[in-house]
Amino acid sequence: IVTKHGKKRIKERVGVRNTRYNYKQAIMKGNYNYQYDGDFRKFLDYLAHKNKHKITVYNNYIYIIKNNKMYEILDKLNIKKDYTRPAYCHSIAV
């Protein structure tokens, strides 16, 4: 389920019209905050703990979910890609 505010943010920031499909893709293919490490994980843990939200990172966007409803989407384009890679990818040579 995507709230009206969530639909507006997906259309505005991601640029897709099918918001429900985008939300499902984020849930299925996205990375959760426990899959990251360092300062970025601390930031995601802060977002998750602040209001008991579930955090998913998918396609350079941070999805904020509560009670299986997508409330907000944040853009993380200003953060370096290497900084935001999941912890299990750090051992893989690029």
Number of C-alpha atoms within 10 A of each C-alpha: 15 19 13 11 12 22 22 17 17 25 13 12 12 17 11 12 13 11 20 15 11 17 22 13 13 19 18 11 12 19 18 20 22 14 14 22 18 10 11 16 19 14 13 23 19 14 16 18 12 9 9 13 21 20 24 24 25 18 14 16 18 21 24 21 22 14 10 12 15 23 19 18 23 15 14 14 10 7 11 9 10 10 15 17 15 18 14 10 12 13 7 6 5 6
